[in-house]
Amino acid sequence: MAIDPSAVVHPSAYVEPGAEIGPDCRIGPFSLIGAQVRLARGVVVKSHAVITGTTEIGEETVIFPFATIGEIPQDLKFRGEHTRLKVGARNRIREHVTINTGTEGGGGLTEVGDDCLIMAGAHIAHDCRIGNNVILVNNAALAGHCVIGDEVIVGGLSGVHQFVRIGRGAMIGAVTMVTADVIPYGLVQGPRGSLDGLNLVGLKRRGLDRGDIGALRDLFNALAGGNFRESARLAAEADDATAQVREVLDFILGPSDRSFLTPR
């Protein structure tokens, strides 16, 4: 067990031998830190939280009460193999959040980026890869092997099917089931989610000018007018695509285990 002298560990917390607690960490009462856990500088673990498994937590991440981080996957194929969880810096992981380690069949790693807000009751399953600045609203659930791009928002009580990819800057409305891939900057709503347009609010917040947003609208209209992949292939042949349009096209034409959510 290695606890930096500047760390503050409440007397009622239990830190198992082998854990590494970095400088300026704070461990609250009745929390459990497992033997293979590494906490970077400034991590705060509030009361009654559990961090276990082979788990790394990045600098200045805050873990709130009753969160369970690094437990084994909820997968019947899991047989106790050595897998990991890596959480980046400056995340806010709220009450009752659960994040599982990976599985051998999925690459053995669940990964969360930097500056994410994982709100109360949300779940991140085995082998998910979460980008930076992602928000999972209360009780959102990601099944195994999902890939979530940077700056995605998943609304409250929404569920994302296993192996689904959600591209950068997409917005998933509340109480929505996402069963197929979502293009970057897409807007998905409805109990059985469908692609309802672009996340215009998010695009404007990012400071995109009218020309770039207009180019994305033109692409969306082209995709809505015919076969999704074929329309993307035709659009990819143009030489004047903006960076955002190229990102959407690369996403559509890249490898995936699932189909795409398309406009109604």
N, C-alpha and C positions, 0 to 999 in steps of 0.2 A: 504494500500500500504506500502511495506517494501523495501526501497532501502538502501543498505549498504552505509555507508559514503564514502567508498573508490571507489564506482562505479561512472562512468562518464556517464551522460545522456545528450545528446545534447538538447538544449532548444526547438528545433522544434520536437523532438520525443514525442510521446504520450504514457505514461504508465498508464494503467487504474488502478483505485483503487482496491486493492486486490492482485496485482502482487507482486512477491518476486524477487528482484534483488540482487544477491549475491555479495560478495567482489570482487573487481577488474574487474567487468563487464564494458563493454563499449557499449553504445547504440548510434548508429549513427543518423544523421539527417533524419527526416520524417519517422522514423520507428514507428510501432505500437506494443506494448506489451500488451496482453490481461489480463483480471482480474484474470484468473486462471492459469497463466503462472508462472513457477518457473525456474529461471536461476541460475545455480550453479556458483561457483567461476571461474572467468576469462573468462566467455562467452563473445564473441564479436559479436554484431549484427550490421552489416554495414547499410548504408543508404537504405531507402525505403523497408526494409524487414517487413514482417508481421508474428508475432508469436501469435497465438490465441488458443482457446480451453483449455481443461485441459491438459497442456503440460509441461513436464519436459525436460530441456536441461542440459546435463552433463558438467562437468568442461572443460574449455578451448576449447569448440566447437566454431567454427567460422561460422557465417551465412552471406552469401554474399547478395548484393543488389537484390531486387525484388523476393527473395524466399518467399514462403507462407507456413508456417509450422503450423500444428494443425487445419486446417480448417475441416469442416464436410466432411464425406465420399461422394464420387460420387456414391451413391447407392440409388435407388428409394425406397428401403425398409426402409431406415433410417427415423425415425420419431422424431428425436430430443432427443433421449435417451442420458444419460450421459455416454460418453466414453472418452478414454484417448490416449495420445501419449507420449512415453518415448524415449528420444534420449540420448545415452551414452556420454562418454567423448572423447574429442580430435577429434571430427569429423570435416570435411570440407564440408560444404553444400553450393554449388556454386549457381550462378545466376539462377533465375527462377525455382529452384527446388520446387516441391510441395510434401508435406507429409501429409496425412490425418489421423485423429483419427480413432479408431476402430468402430465396430458396435456391437449391442447387440448379434446378431446371431453369431458373430465371436469371442466372448470372451471379446469384449469391449476394446481391447488394440492393438495399433500398436507399435512396438518396434524396435529400431535401436541400435545396439551394440556400441562398442568403435572403434576409429581409422579408421573410414570409410571415403572414398572420394566419395561424391555424386556430380557428375559433372553437368554442366549447363543443365537445361531443363529436368532433370530426374524426374520420378514420382514414389512415393511409395504409394500404395493404402491402404485402410482400412484393418486392422487386419494382415498386413504382419509382419513377424518376421525376422529381418536381423541380422546376426551374426557380429563378429568383423573383422576388416581389409577387409571389402568388398569394391569393387570399382564398381560403376555404371557409365559407360561412358556417354557422352553427349546424352541426349534424350532417354536413356533407360527407359523402363516403366514396372513396376511390377503391375499386377492386384491384386485384393483382395485375402487375405488369403495365399499368397506365403510365403514359408519358405526358406530362403537363408542362407546356412552355412557359417562358417568362411572362409575368404580368397578367396571368389568367385569373379570373374571378369565377369561382363555382358557388352558386347561390345556396342558401340554406335548404336542408332536407333534400338535396339533390344527390343522385347516385350516378356513378360513371362505371360502365361495364368494363370487365377485364380486357386488357390489351388495347384499349382505346387511346388515341393520341389527340390532344387538344393543343392547337397551335398558339403561338405567342399572341397575347393581347385579346384572346377570345373572352366572351362573357356568357356564362351559363346562368339562366334565370333560376329562381327558387322553385323547389318542388318539381324538378325536371329529371327525367331518366335519359341518360346519354348512352346510346347503344352503338354509335359509330363515330369515326374520326370527325373532328371539327377543324375547319380551316383556320389559319391565323386570322385574327381580327373579326371572326364570325360572332354572331349573336344567336344563341339557341334558347328557345322558350317552349313551354308546353309540357304537359305530363309525359307524353312520349315525344321527346325533344325533336324539333326540326329546325333547320337553318332559316332564321327569319330575316336575315340581313347582315349588316355590318355593325360592329360595336362602335358606332359613331362617337358616342360620348368619350369612350376610351381613346379613340384616335385624336380627337380634339384636345384632350388632356395631355397627350404626348406632343402636342405642338405641330402636328402635320398640317401642311398648308393645303389650300383648297385643291390645288392641282393633284397632289398625291392622293387625297381622299377621292377626288373624281376618278382617278385612274383605277382605284380599288373598286369603286362603284361600277365602272364600265366592265371590269373583269367579272364582278359578281353577276351582272346582267347577262354576260356571255355564258357563264357557267350555268345560270338558271335556264337558259334557252335551249339546251340540248344535252347530249351525253356528257356527264361531268368530266370524266377523264379525257375523253376525246376533245372536248372544248378546251381543257387545260393544255393538251398537247399542241393544239393549233395556236393558242395564245403564246405558248413558250417559243414559237418560231419567230415572234416579233423581236426586233432589235432595240425597241425603245421602251422596254418595261422598266418601271420604277423599282427601287429596291424592295418596297413592300409588295408590289405585284410579283416580283421574282420570288420572294419568300413564300407567297401563297402557292405559286406554281410548283416550286421545288417540293413543298409539303405534299401537294396532291400527287405528284409524279414519283415521289419517293416510296420506299418499301413500307408496307403496312399489312397487318393480318386482318384488317377489317375494311368494310366499305366506308363511305362518307355520308354524313348527314347532308342532305341536299335541300334546296328550297322547296316549299310546298307546291 
